[in-house]
Amino acid sequence: MKIGIMGAGAIAMKMAKTLNLMEEAQCYAVASRSLEKAEKFAADNGVLKAYGSYEDMLKDQQVELVYIATPHSHHYDCAKLCLAYRKPVLCEKAFMANAAQTREILDAFEKADLFITEAIWTRYLPSRRMIDEVVASGELGEITFVTANLGADVQWKDRLQKPELAGGALLDVGIYPLNFISMVLGTEVEEITSSCTKTASGVDEQNAVILKFKNGAMAIAHSGMLSVTEQYGIVYGTKGYLIAEGVNNVQKLKVYDKARQLKWERDVPEQLTGFEDEVRASIKAIEEGKKECEEMPHKETLRMMEMMDGLRRDWGVKFPFEEQ
């Protein structure tokens, strides 16, 4: 399948590398707002065609799937453009800047009978199935608590400091711990308590979220852009616990018994880059005539965005382009 990349930043480079390693996909085109930048990206990353505007790439009839790799503040406009040219979309996380944009885009693509999915790779990786299997096996007993965190020293990134670019830790890194918890404990959240500290520009720089579920299980999610954390997801049960090393791209699973003794550890399957699974899932869904990926259904993308909207509302974090 011929794939066009919208945007020419670091995440686009990783996708280009991925596509060039795959048999099922071709790194066909890249579009930037600057032709010079697009041409350099294409030359450096093995892309066949370069376009100096998003519209020019979307006019290319050979493009069969568009990967949106722009900042998430721009995802809404990029997705609308793809819709206008009837291009299926794999949109990098966070899917949109808020739930209102998400709801509008999902409804529009559904009405147009067109495929779109959120490219949050943890939902597609083999580690997701591996963790699901451990939980379902009963080896951990009844799951009572989950913790997940993702912290990195990325405060120097300009876009993370800017409200107009939907900056802050939550949408960039916090989305991973929240998704990890959701993948283990499900959707029936009964109560959420949270707090954050903010940058001088008014976006969250680190945050902590406590979730209580209807079945009595609880979870804590932490994310931040000030300091490095161990980035673990931990699933606690009545018979033991599981540690997933690397919550946003699990590399190893370790299971411990009630005495805190290591029972076993397993590495995840070798990756090309980790992005290949979301691409394969998108290709499969499109070929089967589906409008979403079962790994990340539209209702879950919307639910997670609604949750993050609620957190930002509690913190008093609003982006300039949102309704006042």
C-alpha positions in Angstrom: 0.0 0.0 0.0 1.3 3.4 -0.9 1.5 5.7 2.1 1.8 9.5 2.2 3.3 11.2 5.2 1.8 14.6 6.3 4.5 16.5 8.1 8.3 16.2 8.1 9.5 16.1 11.7 11.1 13.5 13.9 8.0 11.2 14.2 7.6 11.3 10.4 11.2 10.2 10.0 10.5 7.1 12.2 7.5 6.3 10.1 9.5 6.6 6.9 12.1 4.3 8.3 9.4 1.8 9.2 7.7 1.9 5.8 11.1 1.3 4.1 11.6 -1.8 6.1 8.1 -3.3 5.4 7.0 -5.5 2.5 3.3 -4.5 2.9 3.8 -0.8 2.5 5.7 1.7 0.4 7.0 5.0 1.7 5.5 6.8 -1.3 5.2 10.5 -0.5 5.8 13.2 2.0 4.2 16.7 2.3 5.4 19.7 4.1 4.4 23.4 4.0 7.9 23.9 2.5 8.8 22.2 -0.7 12.5 22.5 0.2 11.9 20.8 3.5 9.8 18.0 1.9 12.5 17.4 -0.8 15.2 17.2 1.8 13.1 14.8 3.9 12.4 12.7 0.9 16.1 12.5 -0.1 17.2 11.7 3.5 14.5 9.2 4.2 14.0 7.2 1.0 10.6 8.7 0.0 9.7 8.6 -3.6 7.8 11.9 -4.0 7.9 15.2 -2.2 5.2 17.9 -2.1 5.3 21.5 -0.9 1.7 21.5 0.4 -0.6 19.0 2.0 -3.2 19.5 -0.7 -0.7 18.7 -3.5 0.0 15.3 -1.9 -3.6 14.6 -1.3 -4.4 15.2 -5.0 -2.0 12.4 -5.9 -4.3 9.5 -6.8 -1.6 7.0 -5.9 -1.7 7.8 -2.2 -3.8 5.1 -0.5 -3.3 6.0 3.2 -2.1 9.2 4.9 -0.1 9.2 8.1 -0.6 12.5 9.9 2.6 13.3 11.7 2.1 17.0 12.4 1.8 18.4 16.0 -1.6 17.3 17.5 -2.7 20.9 17.5 -2.9 20.6 13.7 -4.4 17.1 13.5 -7.9 18.5 13.1 -7.2 20.6 10.1 -5.1 17.8 8.5 -7.8 15.2 9.0 -10.4 17.6 7.4 -8.1 18.0 4.4 -7.8 14.2 4.1 -11.5 13.8 4.3 -12.0 16.4 1.5 -9.8 14.3 -0.7 -11.3 11.0 0.5 -8.0 9.7 1.9 -7.9 7.0 4.7 -6.0 8.2 7.7 -3.6 6.9 10.3 -3.4 9.8 12.7 -0.6 10.1 15.3 -1.6 10.4 18.9 -3.0 12.4 20.6 -5.7 11.9 18.0 -7.0 15.5 18.2 -6.5 18.4 20.7 -9.8 17.7 22.4 -13.0 15.6 22.4 -15.1 18.1 20.4 -12.6 17.9 17.5 -12.4 14.1 17.9 -16.2 13.7 17.8 -16.5 15.8 14.7 -13.8 14.1 12.8 -14.9 10.6 13.7 -18.5 11.4 12.8 -17.5 12.9 9.5 -15.3 10.0 8.5 -18.1 7.6 9.5 -20.6 9.4 7.3 -18.1 9.5 4.5 -17.6 5.7 4.8 -13.9 6.3 5.2 -11.2 4.7 7.4 -9.5 6.6 10.2 -7.6 5.4 13.3 -5.4 6.7 16.1 -1.8 5.8 15.8 -1.1 5.1 19.5 1.3 2.3 19.0 0.9 0.7 22.4 -2.6 -0.5 21.4 -1.2 -2.4 18.4 2.1 -3.8 19.8 2.4 -7.6 20.6 3.1 -6.6 24.2 -0.6 -5.6 24.5 -1.6 -9.2 23.8 1.1 -10.6 26.0 -0.1 -8.6 29.0 -3.8 -9.5 28.2 -2.9 -13.2 28.2 -1.1 -13.0 31.6 -4.1 -11.1 33.2 -6.6 -13.5 31.6 -4.7 -16.6 32.8 -5.3 -15.8 36.4 -1.7 -16.1 37.3 -1.8 -12.7 39.0 -5.1 -13.4 40.7 -7.7 -10.7 40.9 -6.3 -7.4 39.6 -6.6 -4.8 42.3 -4.3 -1.9 41.4 -2.4 -0.6 38.4 0.3 2.1 38.2 1.8 3.6 35.1 4.1 6.5 34.5 6.0 8.2 31.7 8.4 10.9 32.6 11.1 12.5 30.4 13.2 15.6 30.4 11.6 17.2 27.4 10.7 20.6 28.7 13.2 22.1 26.2 10.8 21.2 23.3 9.3 24.4 22.2 6.0 22.9 21.1 5.4 21.4 24.6 5.6 24.9 26.1 3.1 26.5 23.8 -0.7 26.4 24.5 -1.4 27.3 20.9 0.3 24.0 19.9 -1.8 22.1 22.5 1.4 21.7 24.6 1.9 20.2 28.0 2.8 16.7 29.3 -0.7 15.2 29.3 -1.4 15.0 25.5 2.2 14.2 24.7 3.2 11.6 27.3 0.4 11.3 29.7 -1.8 9.6 27.1 0.4 6.5 27.4 -0.1 5.8 31.2 -3.8 6.4 30.8 -4.0 4.0 27.9 -2.0 1.4 29.7 -4.4 1.5 32.6 -7.4 1.3 30.3 -6.0 -1.7 28.5 -5.7 -3.6 31.8 -8.7 -2.4 33.8 -11.2 -1.4 31.1 -13.5 1.5 30.7 -15.8 1.6 33.8 -14.1 4.5 35.6 -16.2 5.6 38.6 -14.2 8.4 40.0 -11.1 10.5 39.0 -9.0 12.7 41.2 -6.0 14.6 39.9 -3.5 17.5 40.2 -0.8 19.1 38.2 1.9 21.7 38.2 2.1 24.2 35.3 4.6 25.9 33.1 4.9 29.7 33.0 2.8 29.5 29.8 0.0 27.7 31.6 0.2 24.1 30.3 0.7 21.1 32.6 4.4 20.2 33.2 3.7 17.2 35.4 0.6 15.5 36.7 -0.8 12.7 38.8 -4.1 11.0 38.3 -6.0 8.6 40.6 -8.7 6.5 39.0 -11.3 4.3 40.9 -13.1 1.7 38.9 -16.6 0.3 39.5 -15.3 -3.2 40.3 -13.2 -1.7 43.2 -9.8 -1.7 41.4 -7.8 1.5 41.5 -5.0 3.0 39.4 -2.4 5.8 39.5 -1.1 7.5 36.3 1.8 9.9 36.3 3.3 11.9 33.5 5.7 14.7 33.2 8.2 16.6 31.0 10.6 17.7 33.8 12.5 14.5 34.7 13.2 11.0 33.7 11.3 8.1 35.4 11.7 4.4 35.1 8.6 4.4 32.8 7.1 1.2 34.2 3.5 -0.1 34.0 2.8 -2.4 37.0 -0.3 -4.6 37.4 -0.9 -5.8 40.9 -3.0 -8.8 41.7 -3.9 -11.0 44.7 -1.4 -13.6 43.6 1.4 -11.5 42.4 2.3 -8.6 40.1 3.6 -7.9 36.6 6.1 -5.2 35.6 6.0 -4.0 32.0 9.3 -2.2 31.4 8.7 0.8 29.1 5.1 1.7 29.3 5.0 3.5 25.9 6.9 0.6 24.2 7.2 -2.4 26.4 10.5 -4.3 26.0 10.3 -6.8 28.8 7.6 -8.4 31.1 8.5 -9.7 34.5 6.1 -11.6 36.8 6.6 -11.8 40.5 4.8 -14.0 43.1 3.3 -12.8 46.5 6.7 -13.2 48.1 8.1 -10.7 45.6 10.2 -13.5 44.0 10.7 -13.3 40.2 8.7 -16.2 38.5 9.6 -15.4 34.9 10.6 -12.7 32.5 10.0 -12.4 28.7 11.2 -10.1 26.1 8.8 -8.8 23.5 9.2 -9.9 19.9 11.9 -8.1 17.9 10.7 -4.9 16.2 11.4 -3.1 13.0 10.8 0.2 14.8 7.5 -0.6 16.6 5.4 1.4 14.2 4.9 -1.5 11.8 2.0 -3.0 13.8 -0.2 0.1 13.6 0.5 0.2 9.8 -0.3 -3.4 9.3 -3.5 -3.1 11.3 -4.6 -0.1 9.2 -3.8 -1.9 5.9 -5.7 -5.0 7.1 -8.7 -2.9 8.1 -8.8 -1.0 4.9 -8.5 -4.2 2.8 -11.4 -5.7 4.8 -13.5 -2.6 4.2 -13.5 -1.6 7.9 -13.6 2.0 9.0 -11.6 1.5 12.2 -9.1 -0.8 13.8 -10.2 -3.2 16.4 -7.1 -2.5 18.4 -8.1 1.1 18.9 -11.9 1.5 18.2 -13.3 5.0 17.7 -15.3 4.8 20.9 -12.1 4.3 22.9 -10.2 7.1 21.1 -13.1 9.4 22.0 -13.4 8.1 25.6 -9.7 8.7 26.2 -9.9 12.2 24.8 -13.0 13.0 26.9 -11.0 11.9 30.0 -8.1 14.1 29.1 -10.5 17.0 28.5 -11.9 16.5 32.0 -8.4 16.5 33.5 -7.5 19.7 31.8 -10.8 21.3 32.8 -10.0 20.4 36.5 -6.5 21.9 36.1 -7.7 25.1 34.4 -5.7 24.3 31.2 -7.4 25.6 28.1 -5.9 26.0 24.6 -6.3 29.4 22.8 -8.2 27.8 19.9 -10.8 26.2 22.1 -14.2 27.8 22.8 -14.2 30.1 25.7 
